[in-house]
Amino acid sequence: MRIKVMKFGGTSVATPELRLLAARKVVIAKERGFSPVVVVSAIGRKGAPYATDTLLSMLADVDPLVPPEPREMDLMLCCGEIMSTCVFAQTLKSLGHPASAMTGGQAGLVTDSTFGKARILEVLPDDILKVLNRGRIPVVCGFQGRSKASEDAVYGEITTLGRGGSDTTACALGAALGAEAVEIYTNVDGVKTADPAFVPEAPTLRSMTYDEVAEIAHQGGKVLHPRAAEIAMKFSIPLWVKCTQTEEQGTQVEGRGERPGRDVTAITHTGKMVYLQFDAPFGADRPQIEAKVFQLMAENDLNLFLLNVRREGFAFALPRKQLSLLKEILDGLVIPIEDEKGRVVTQVVHASADGGETESPSPAWRGRAGDGAGNPASGPRTYMLQIGLAGSSEVRAQERMLKGAERFGEIRKCVAALTENCMVVSIVAHAGLSSPGVYLRVMECLHRGSIQVIQTSDSRWSISLLVTEADAPRAVRLLHGEFGLAGVTSG
């Protein structure tokens, strides 16, 4: 059986006309001897009645003061894909081809129990194969699965895989079914060298490696989800990215040894970011402060980018949508340090706006710490964090609580400089990064364009640069031109 998995995104099934175009591609695949397995996303984008964001808003708007529980959110969000699947199956039937709509759980996608961002544990494809053996086309809900059965959920809970999860569904099914190919259909004709919104003339890459597409996905490229790229690479799934509305060949993703490499593949960018820089005379206390901050970030699932740790302090970027949560966690945070006798302070204290105090457990810091100049400690001391130059009511409440409280010892205030409205621009490459002078070339290009680089980082496959949101489109265009990507169409 020659199985081909074909995934259609929300924009590809947004209207009856588009659904008909997509369905005809499935029919053509069947007529060419394939056994198609279809994966679909929810119909349309935000504002459309059954789009994921619309369904989420319906639930959240019931009472803004009562946030929905993750389990009910997943139940609600799965409705979008279920409706889309049933409509698409009916569209195939209207063309004379029997089809069966299936939820992610019915298709055998078993996940962990993390609502909202579940990970696939295994795929049990028996039921899909039964549908195929009956001569019908399985149409599977993307973005969802069912949790592994347990005492609390005998039949498994409905879970969602997080944004872009339909791509992950398609690649996971492709791996489990031994598919001859997985085709991801979008509203563009393949993977481009840059976002067409920033570089309208950006050409389509006709072929690329798994490493390249995975790095582009991780660095903000929206054509394919990072998890899907990782699955495709792990199982060497023959992968294509194509356009629903055209007959273009799209982009073929293949192994690194299949073709020669290129110096630079693409220029990508992320969404809106903020940047925090903690500079204070921490001295030998810095590791303790960092550990507490990073512990709280991890406990609250905050994503950190461009992390920079140095003697004078530390800094990181994170998505702007997470800024309010970060302020709630860190703004006004009080971190006591052990006294000169090495006694361990085991409470981190938060003052409430009404002047009261709350305490929460913190790690027991052991060993002597120095003062701000790196000298041995001379007594108990306490650090208080402030996010941004303008102190909040939380910070003022903390200051009132700390003032004159002898048990806190010396009070050291750490104000984190906050830079909002940033974006990360990345040069995705491989061979090019090993060439001497490539970093200099990047920085000189942006310097000529009067673009300030706030922070940088690099990996085996990319160089990332934090710039202001206003400068990001121009930075992408300048780097795209600097590395001659306008003429690149293949390896």
N, C-alpha and C positions, 0 to 999 in steps of 0.2 A: 504494500500500500504506500503510495507516494503522498505523504501528508505535507500540506503547506498551511502554516498559521498566518492569518491575515488580520491585522489589528487596525481598526478605524477609530480615530479620535473624535472628540465632541464636535469639532467644526465639520468633520467629514460626514456626520449623520444629523446635522442641524436642521435640514429641511427635507421634504419629500423628494425634491429633485436631486439633492446630494446623496440621499440614501439609495436612490435608484442607480446613480452612477457607481456607488460603492458596491451595491448588490451585483451589478453587471460585471464588475471585476472579479467577484467571487465565481460567478457563472462561467466566465472565460477560463478561470483556473480549472474549474471542474471539467470543462469541455476539452482541456488540454491534458487530461489524464490525472490530475491531482485530486486528492481528497481534502477539500478545504476545511479548516477549523477557523471560525471567525471569532474575534474578540472585539467588543465595542465598549466605548466610554459613554457616559451620560450625554444626552442630547444637548448640544449648544454650550454656551458659556454663561457667565453670570448675567442675570436678567432674564434669560430664557426660563420658562416655567419649571422645567425638570432638570436644570443644570445643577451641578453639585453645590455651588455657592448659593444658589437660590434656595435649595432645600435646607442648607445649613442656616441661612438667615431666617427661614420660617420657624425653625426650632428656637433659635437664639432670641428672636423678637417676642416670644411669648411673655417673657419677663426678663429684661436685661440684668436684673439683680440676682437672678437665679440661673447660673450657668448650667447648660445641659450636661448630663453625665456622659462620659465617653461611650458607654455601651449603647445608650439611646441615640447618640450622634451617629454611630456606625450603622445602626438599624435604619435611621432616616436617610443617610447618604447612599446606602445601597439601593434605595428605591429608584434613584436616577438611572443606574445601570440596568436594573431589572426592567424598567419600562423601555429603555433603549433596545435591550435585547429582544424583547417580545415584538416590538415594532419592526426591527430589522429582520427577524425570522419571518414575520408576516410578509414583508417586502419580497423576500426570496420566494416564498410560496406563491406570491402573485405572479412571479416569473416562471412558475411551473417547476420549482425545485423544492422538495420537502425539506424542512428545517426544524430543529428542536432548540428552543431557548433553554439555557441552563444557567443557574447561579454559579458563582465561583465555587461554593461548597459542593454543589452537585457535580461540577466538573473535576472535583478531586483535589482542589487546592487547600491543603491543610496548613494552618499557620500557628504561631504562638498566640498568647492571649493579650497582646498589647493593643488595645483598641486605638484606632486612629493611625497607627503606623506599624501594623503587624508584619512580621517577617515569615516568608514561606518556609515551612519545615520539610514538607514533602509534597509531591504531586502523585495522586493515585488516578491514572488515566483510564481505568477499566470502563467506566460509564461512557466516556467520550468514544472509546473504541467500539462499544456496543452500538452507539448512535451511528457511527461511520459504517459499521458492518451492515446496518439496515438500509444503507443507501441514503441517509439523511445528512444534512449539514448541521453540525453543532454550532450554535451561536452562544458564546459564553460571556457572562458579565465580567468585564475587567475590573481591577481596583479592589477586588474582594475575595474572601475565602471563608473558611470556617476554622475555629480554633480546635486544637487537638482535644478529643473527648476526655472528660475528667468526671470526678464525682459531682462537681458543681455544674457541669454542662455535659450531660450524657450524650446529646446529639451535636455538641459543638456550638459555640456562639458565632454569630455573624461578625466578621472583622473586616476592616479596610486596610489597604496597604500603604496609605499615604498618597500625596499628590504624585501624579505620574504613574500610579500603580497599574494602569492598564497595559503600559509597555512591559512592566515586570510580569504581569499575567501571561502575555503573549510569549515572552522569551522562556518563562518557566514551562509553559505547555510545550513549546518547541523542543526543549531539552528532554522532557519526559516522554514525548511521543516519537522522538527520533526524527523530527521533521526535516524534510529536504530543504526547506527555507522558511524564514520568518520575515514577513513584510509588514513594516510599520507605515501606515498611510496618514499623511498630515495635509496641511494646506500649503506646503511648499514642496518643491520638486527634489528634495534631498537635503543633505547637510551642506551648508554654505560656509565660505571662509570668514564670514562675519554676519551679524544680524542685519538683514536688508533694511530694517528701520534706521540703522546708523550708516550703512554702506549700501545704497540701492543697487550698485553695480556688482556686488559681491557674487562671484561665480559659484556654481555647485560643484562640489568634489565628487567625481565619478567613482572613485574608490578610495578607501582608507582602511587603516588597521583597527583592530579591537582596542588597542592601547589608545589610539588617537580619539576614537569616538567616546571611550570611557572618560578620558581627560577633558574633552570638550563638554561632556555632560556634567562632570564634577565642577567645572569652572563656569557654569552658567548657561551653556548652550541648551536650548529648550526643545530640540528636535527629539531627543531620546532621554529617558530617565536614567540616572546613574546606576540604580540597581539593575535595570534591564541590561545596560551595557556590560555590567560585571558578570551577569549570568551568561550572556552571549559569549563573552570572552572565555569564561571558565569552561563552557561546554563546546566551544568552537562551533556555535550555531551559525549557519549561513544566513546572513542578515542583510536586509535591504531597507532603505528609507525612501519612500515614494510619495507622489502627490495623487490625491484622489481624483482631481479634476483634469489631469493631463495624462498623456501616454509617455511622458519622459521616462528614461530608464532609471532615474533616481541615483542614489548612492549605494554602492555595494561595500559592505564591511567584511574584511577578510583577515587572515592571519598575516603576521608581520613578514614572514618569509615569502609571501606570495608575490611581492612586487618591491621595487626599490623604494627607499624612504625619501622623504623630502625634508628640507631644512626647517620650514615653518608651515604649519597646517592651517591655523586659523587664529583669529583674534576674537576673544569672547568677553562677555561682561556679565556681572551678577545684577541682582536687584538692588534696592536701596539699603544702605548700610550706615552704621554709626561707628565712631572710633573713640575709645576711652584710653587715656594715658595717665597712669598712676605714677606720679613723681613725688617722692617725699624722702626725708632722711631716715629710711628704714634701717640702714646699717645691717647688722647681723640678724635683725628681726624679719628681714624681707622674706625668707623662705616660709616662715610661719604665716605671714599675711597672705602671700600668694596661695599657699595651700588652702587656707580658709576660703578665699575668694573662688578659687577653681573648684573646690568641693561644692560650694553652693551653686555654681554654674552647672555642674554635672547633675546635681540632685534635682535641678529644675529644668533639665533638658534644654539649656541654652547653648546655641551653636556658636563657637568661637572661631574666628578667622584671623590670619596674619598675626599670630601670637608673637610677641616680642618681649623677651625677658633680658634685662640688663642690670648692671650694678645699681643704677639710680632708681630703678622701679620696673614696671612692667606695663604692657599695653596690649589691646586686642580690639578687633572689630566684631560686630555681630549684626544680624538683620535688624533694621529699624523697627519692625513690628514687634520685636522682643524688648525694646527699650523700656517700656512701661513696667514690665515684669522685672527687668534688671534693676530699675530704680527702687522698686518695692523691696527687692532683696538686699541691695547694697547701700542705698542712700541712708545715711545715719547709722550704719552698722558699727557697733562698738566691739572691739576685739582686745580683751585684756591679755597681757603677756606676763609670764611668771616673774616673781620678784627676785632680788639679788641672792636670796638663799636657795633658789632653785625650786621653790614651792610652785606647784602646778595650779593654775587657774583653769577651772573646767567649765566655766559658763561664759557664753557670749550674750551680751545684754542688749536689748532693744528697748528704747523708751517709747511709750505711746504718746500721741499728740496731747492727751489730757494730763500728762505728767507722770503717769504710772510707769511700771517697769514690767517687762516680760523677759524670761530667760529661756534659753534653748541650749541643749548640749553641744559641746564642741570638742574637738580632739584634745587630749591632754598633751600640751607641748612640753617636751622634756629637754633638759640641757640648758645651759646658760645662754642668754642672748645679749648682744651688745647694744649700745645706745646708737643714736643716729649717726654718729661719727665712726662707728665700728668699734668703740671702746667697750670694755666690760660693763655690764649693767650695774647701775648704782642704786636701783630700787624698782618697785613696781611701776609699770607704765601701761597706758592704754591707748590704742589707736582708734580714731573715729573716721569713717569714710564719708566723703561727700561727693556726689555726682554732679558735676557742673559747677561753675563759679557762683551761681546764685543759690544760696542755701535754702533748703525746703523747710516746711514746718516740722518734718521729722527730724532734721538736723538740729533745728533750734530747740526742739524738745529734748534731744539727747544732750545738748550743751547745758541746758538747765539741770538735767539729772546729774551730769558729771561734775558740775561746778561745786566745789567744796567737799566732794565725796572723797575722803582720804583713802578709801580702799582701792580706788582706781589709780592712785599715784599720779605720775606725770601724764598729762593728756597731750597726745600728738595728733593733730588733725591732718588728714590726707585728702586733698581736693583733687579729684580726677578731672582733667581737662576733657571736655566732651566736644567732639566734632561731628555734627550731624550732616545729613545729605551727602553721603559718599557713595561711591561705587567701586567695585573691583574690576579692573581690566586685566586680562591675561593673554599672554602670547603662548599658544599651544604649539609645541615643537618637540623635537627629540634630537636629531642630528645637529640642528642649529644651535642647541644649548651647549653642546660640547665644543663649539668653536670659540677660540679666544676672542674677546672683545664684543660678544653679542650683548652683554649687559650694558656696556658703554654705549653701544649703538642705540639701544632702547632709550637710555636716559638722555642722550644727546638729541634724539628725535623729539622727545617730549619737551626738552629744554628749549629747542628752537621754536616750538609751538607755544611757549610760555605756559606750560602746564606743570603745576606743582605736584610732585609725588609725595604723598603723606607717609606711606609705608610700603615696603616690598617684602615679598617672600618668593621662594622658588622650590621646585620639586624636580624630579627626574624628567618630567614632561612639560613643565610650564614655568613661566615667570609671571607673578601676579603683582599688580600695582594698585594701591589705593589712591584714588583721585576724587575730586569733588564731583558731585552729580552733574553740575553744569559743564564740567570739562570732559566727562566721559565720552560722549558721542564724538567729539573732536579727537580725543586720544585714540579711539578705535580707528577712526579714518586715517589718522597720521601713521599709525603703526601698520595698518593694512597696506598703505602705500609704500612705507619704508621697506617692507619685506616683499614687495612685488606680488601680492596675492591676487591682484585683479586679473592676472593672466593664468592662474592655476585652475585646472579642471580635473586633473588626475594625478596619479603618482608620478 
